[in-house]
Amino acid sequence: MQIIRAQASDAPALSTIAQAAKASWGYAPHWLEQWRDELTLTPLFVAENETFFAREHGEIVGFHALRVTPRGLRLEHLWVLPAAMGTGIGRALFTHAAERAASLGADRLAIEADPNAEPFYLHLGAVRTGTVVSEIEGCRRELPILEFSLTKSALRAETASDGNSPGLRRPHS
């Protein structure tokens, strides 16, 4: 697997991945339609933000995007094709995003996650720092706000079972 800087022309493919991944969590089609704009990356967004994709066997299988906000760096997107979920691609993309954020001088990475993605981020060492309450068609949704420390000890890479996949682990206490 390779992780490559995305170009503006990659925006449609990345949008398709985000929409497919969100749909895999079983949301109602009319909710997905309401979220379409949030899940659509424009060429300008890709060009102006730290956007990278994972390619495996010639196919884009996932991506991440970091966005600078007044409060620091935010993991704006991290999506993996449903068929590639559980294969380590998400972990590799998160590791890449965290290392990229640290190289840009950030000491933490903010994440506003879908509730279905929260266990993934917690497993990688993020901590929940709050909740954003939203509503869609009268249904209350609580979106977890997470933070990942970008200290050097938190970014130590570990070797996964295949010996090649990067991962994250918290330091032993």
C-alpha positions, 0 to 999 in steps of 0.5 A: 500500500502507498499513501500519496498526496491527493491532487484536485482531480482526485476529489470525485474519487475521494467523495465516492469513498466517503459516501460509500463508507458513511452508507456502510453504517446503515444510515437511511438513504434520505439522511445520506442525501442530507449529508452529501455536501459534507461528504463531497470534497471539492477540488479546491478543498483537496488543493488547499488542505493536507489530503492524502490517499491510500492506494493498493493494487492500483485502486484508491482505498481510503483517504485522510484530510487535515484542515487548519482551524483557528484552534489548530489542526483537525482531522476533517476526513478519514474514510476507507472503502467498506471492502477494505475496512478492518485490513489496517488501511484506516490505521495506516492512514491515521498514523500518516495523518498524525505524523503529518500533523506533528511535522506541521508543528501541531501538538494535538489533533482534533477529531469530530467523529461519526459515532460509529467511528469513535471506537476506532479512534479510541483504540488508537489512543484518542480521548473523548473531550466533548460532544456536539449535539446535532439533529437530523429530521427530529432525531438527536445525534451526539457526535463525539469530539476527540483529541489525539496527542501528537507527542513523540511518545504517542507517535511511536510506530509499532509493527503490525502482524504483517511486519509492514503496516504502521500503527500507533500505540500509547507509551507503557506506563 
